[in-house]
Amino acid sequence: MSVLCVVPHPDDEVLGAGATMARHVEDGDEVHVCILPDGVTSRYDERTKEAEAEIEQRRY
C-alpha cells in the first residue's frame, strides 16, 4: 500500500498523523508526505490587502 499525507504546515504531519504513518511503515507500506504551505498566511494576523496580494502572487 502507498500512503500520502497532505498537510498545510511543516510538522503537522508528525503532530497529526505521526503514529498512523509509523504504523504504516511498520506494516511495510510506503509513506509519503506533501507539505503545501502558501508561505504567507502564517505571517499575517488578518487577511489584509498586502497578504492577499502576496498570496495571489504565489499562485502562479
C-alpha positions in Angstrom: 0.0 0.0 0.0 1.1 3.6 -0.6 0.0 6.3 1.8 0.1 10.0 1.1 -0.2 12.5 4.0 -1.0 16.1 2.8 -0.6 18.9 5.3 -0.6 22.7 5.3 2.4 23.3 7.5 5.7 21.6 8.3 5.4 19.4 11.4 1.7 19.0 11.0 2.3 15.5 9.6 4.1 14.5 12.8 1.7 16.1 15.2 -1.4 15.0 13.4 -0.6 11.7 11.8 2.8 10.6 13.0 1.7 7.5 14.8 -0.5 6.4 11.9 2.3 6.9 9.5 4.7 5.0 11.7 2.3 2.1 11.8 2.0 2.0 8.1 5.8 1.9 7.8 5.9 -0.9 10.3 3.4 -2.7 8.1 5.7 -2.3 5.1 3.7 0.4 3.4 5.3 3.3 1.5 4.6 6.6 3.3 4.9 10.0 1.5 4.4 13.5 2.9 3.3 16.5 0.9 3.6 19.9 2.6 1.6 22.6 0.9 2.1 25.9 2.7 1.4 29.2 1.0 4.2 30.9 2.9 2.1 33.9 3.6 -0.9 33.4 5.9 1.3 32.4 8.9 2.9 35.9 8.8 -0.3 37.9 8.9 -2.9 38.1 11.7 -5.6 39.2 9.2 -6.2 38.9 5.5 -5.0 42.4 4.6 -4.7 43.7 1.1 -0.9 43.1 1.4 -1.5 39.5 2.4 -4.0 38.9 -0.4 -1.6 40.4 -2.9 1.3 38.1 -1.7 -1.0 35.1 -1.8 -2.1 35.9 -5.3 1.4 36.4 -6.5 2.4 32.9 -5.2 -0.4 31.2 -7.0 1.5 31.3 -10.3 
